[in-house]
Amino acid sequence: MTPPIPTSPTLTDADLQRLESLLDALPPPWQPLDVCALDGFLCGVLLQPQRPSLTQWLPLVTDVEARPAPAGAALDELHALVQRRHAELDHAIAQRLWFDPWIYPLDDEATPADCVLPWVAGFAAAMEAFPALMALTHPDLVEPLALLFMHFDPEDLEDADALLAVIDTLEPPADLAEAVQDTVRALMLIADVTRPRAVDSRGPVRRSNRPAPPKGRRR
C-alpha cells in the first residue's frame, strides 16, 4: 500500500499560532486540547491498530467530552488546520520519517519531563478514547510505551505493572532535545507493531536516510 501523501502544505509557525488562538477562543463549557496535547492526541489516534474515523476523533479536539463546538467559520478553519497536521503526521509515521512534535520549553526551572508531559497527556487522552492499542499484548510495545509514559507520576499509571517495571530501568532524558528524540523514536517503534509497512516485490519500503536515534538508556 502506498503511504499517504499530504495534500496540504506543512503548517507554518503562523498556522500554529492561529490554531492555538482558535482553540483558546472556545468559551466554557468547552474544554479543548491545547496545541501540545493536540499533537500527542493526533499521534495516538494515528497509531491505533484500526484507525478511528474523523467523526470519532475530531470532536474530542474541541472538547474532552466531544460536545459539538459552535458552528461557523472559526470552527471550519480550526478543523482544517487540525486535519492538515493530521495528514502531516500520518505521512511521517507511514514512511518512518523524522518530524518535530509540538513540544516546547516551559521555563528555566522546567525539567525535560515537565516539557514533554502536556504532549504525552494528549497521547494518553487518545489511548483513553480509543483503547485498542493499549489492549494489545505485543512485547515490542512495552518499551516504546514506557519511553512515553515515563513522564507521568508512577501513581497515575494504575494496573500497569509491566510498564512500570520497564520505566524503572530507564534513565530520564538529559535535556529536552533528547526527550523529543525519545518521543519520536517511541512512536516509530509503536508504528512498527500497529502500522507495519508494506513490502512489495522490490523489498521493504525505503527508510529515511536520517540516522537512527539511540536505543532507550538503561539505568
N, C-alpha and C positions, 0 to 999 in steps of 0.2 A: 504494500500500500504506500503510495507517495505521501510523504509528510506534508501537512498543511502549510500553505504559503500565506503569509499575512497579506490581506487585501488593502490595508491602510498603512500609512507611514508610521514609523515609531513615534511614540509620544515624546514631545519635547518638554523642556522644563516649564515652558509656558502652559502647555497642556496639563501637566501635572498640577501646577498651581491653580489652574482653572477647575480641575477636578476636585481638588481639595476645597476650594471655595464653594463649589456646588454641594458637596457633602456637608460642609459646615453650615450651609444655609438652610438645611432641612430643620424645621421647627419641631419642638416637642409636640406630641409624644414620640415621634420617630427617633430611632436610635441607630444612625448609620455607622458603618465602619469608617475609621479614619484611613488615610491612604496607605499607611504601612500595613495595617491589619487587612485592608482590601487586597494588597498584593499577596500576602500569605494565604488569604482565603481563596483567591483565584488559583494559586498553585495547588492547594488542597483539593479543589474541585477538579482540576485537570489531571490529577494523579489517581483519581478513583478508577477501580477496575472496570466499572461501567459508568460512562460519563453521564452526569446529571444533565437534564435538558435546561435550556436557557430559562424557561418559565419556572423551573425549580430553584435555580440558584440566584438569578438576578434580583428578585425581591429582597433577598437577605442582605444585599449590599446597602440598601437604603433603610433597612430596619431589621434588627435582630429577630423580631417576631414575624417578619415577612408581611407586615401590614402594607397595603398599597400606598405608595407615595403620591403626593399631589401631582396630578397630571399637568402637562404644559411643556413649553419649550425648554425650560431648565431641566426637567426630568429627561426629556428626549436627548439633550446634549450630554447629560451625565451618563445615561445608558450608552450612548455612542462612544464616549471616552473609555468607559469600563470595558466595552466589548473590543475596542482596539487593543487595550492592554491584554485582555484575554487571548486575543489572536497572537500577539507578540510572544507571550509565554508559551502558548501551545506550540508555536513554531520552534522555539528554542528547546523545549523539552523533547519534542518529537525527534529533533536532529541531534540532541545532546550537545547543544551549543551553549557557551557561556552567556549569561545575561546578568544585568545588575539588578538585584532585588531592591525594593524600596525600603532600605534600612539605613538610618541616618544617625549621626552622633547626637546625643541629647545635651550634655554639658560636660564640663571638665571632670566632674565627680562621678559621672556615669561609667559603669563597667561595660565591657562588650555585651555581657548578658542583658544588662538593662536596655541597651540599644536594640538588641535583636528581639526582645520579649514582645513588643507590640506586633511585629511581623508573625512570630510564632503563635501568638494569641489568635490572629486571623486564620492561620493554618488549622489550629485546634478547633476553631468555630466551624470550619468546613468538615472536620472529622466528626463533630457532633451532629451536624445537619445530615451528613452522608457517611454513615459508619461502615460502609462496605470495606474500605481499605483497612481500617483498624481491626476488622473481623478476620482478616487473613492471618494465617499462621505460618507464612513462609519465613524460614530462618534468615533469609537475606534482607528482611525488612527491619530486623531488630536494631542493628547498629545505626542505619540512617535515621530511623525514628528517634533513637537515643541522642543523636547529634542535634536534633531539633528540640526535643523536649527537655534536654539537659538545662535549658534556660529557665524552666519553671521551678518553683519551690517543690521539693520532693513530696510534701504533704498534699499538693494538688494533683498528684498522679496516683490516684487510688486504683487498687486492683491491677497494678502494672508492675508486678514483681520482676518479670524478665527484663522489662525496660529499665527499671531502677538498678538492676544488677549490672547492666552494661553501662549505664550512666555513671555509676560509681567507679568504673575503671577509666573513664575519660578525663583527660586534662582539659580544663576550661581554656578557651582561646586566649592568646596573649594580648590581642588587640582586636579592633573592630574589623580590620581587613581580613584577619584570619577567621573571625566569626562569620563574615559574609561568605568567604570561600567554603567554609564547612557547610553552610546552609545550602549553597548551590550544589555542592557535591552530594549532600544527602538527598536532595530532590532527584538528581540524576540516578542515584542508586535505587531509589524507590521506583522510578520510572522503568528501570531495567526489569522490575518484577511486574508492575501493573500495566506498563505500556511497552512491552518488548518490541524492538524494532524489527521490521520485516526483512526477510532475507530472500533475494531473488537469485537468478541463475548466475549473476556476476558476483555473488557473495554478499556479505553484510553491507548495510547502508553505510556510506562513508562517514567517518567520525570527523569532528573538528580537528584542525591541526594544533589547537591550543594544548599546551602541556597539561597532563592530568594533575589535579591537586593532590597533595599528600594524603595518606590514609589518616584516619582518626588517631589522635595522640592518646596513648595509654598512660595511665599513671605508672 
